[in-house]
Amino acid sequence: MSAKPVPPGYHTITPHIVVRGAAKAIDFYKRAFGAVELFRHATPDGRLMHAEIRIGDSIVMIGDAFPEMGCAGPEGHSPVTLHLYVPDVDAAFVRAVEHGATVKMPVADMFWGDRYGQLADPFGHSWSVATHVRDVSPQEMEKAAAEMFSGKP
């Protein structure tokens, strides 16, 4: 039996995040985003070498920082944003904030057709959370973006 190049349940791109306090981060993701823990592998000192959670239909790999091995977390700011589509962005956003996320950009209707907001989790990772509410043509999107950046309606 030959293995599939992409294991069942995974997508071709799977986020793999590093944090200080991976076990606490997993608990946060469960409460804030409805994550389901798939498994964890701890080192003898209790840090998580590797764990996996499922949020919606996607797997997120997570592990503790191991600075002695050159593996560090975002330490307060990440240049990467994890984008999460949910059925009800307003409810998901409130739940995440109630569990410790910080609002970076409040939820609002966006010109590209999503109701969208941005959060920072307590571990330094940035998240955008959205619900797609309307389909927008590339032409409509381009026009709306140009208006937004020009300051003219």
Residue, then its C-alpha position, 0 to 999 in steps of 0.5 A: m500500500s503506498a502513502k498518499p502525498v498529502p495525508p487524508g484530512y490535510h490540505t496542501i498548505t498546513p499552518h505550523i505555529v510556534v508559541r511559548g506555552a503551546a498547551k495553554a495556546i491549545d486551550f485558548y484555541k479550543r475556547a476561542f475558535g472551537a478547535v479540537e485537539l487531535f494529539r500532542h507529543a510532549t518532551p520530558d520537560g513538558r514542552l510540546m514538541h508537536a501537537e495538532i488541532r483541527i479548526g473547522d476543516s483545517i489542521v493547525m500544527i502547533g509546538d512550543a518554542f525551543p530557543e536552544m534549537g533556534c525555534a522561536g515564537p512570534e514574541g508579541h508580533s507575527p508578520v503572518t496572519l492566519h485567516l479563519y472563515v466561520p459561519d458567524v464572524d460576529a459571534a466568533f470574534v466576541r468569543a475570541v475576545e472573551h477568551g483573551a484575544t485582542v482586537k486589532m481591527p473591529v469586524a466590519d463589512m469589507f469591499w471584497g465581500d467579507r464581514y471581517g475583523q482582525l485579532a491578536d491571540p494571547f500568544g502573539h499570532s495574528w488572526s483574521v476572522a471572516t464570514h463571506v457575505r456577498d460575491v464581488s466581481p474583480q471589477e467591483m473589488e478593484k473600483a472599491a479598493a481604488e475609492m478606499f485608498s483615494g479617499k473619494p467615493 
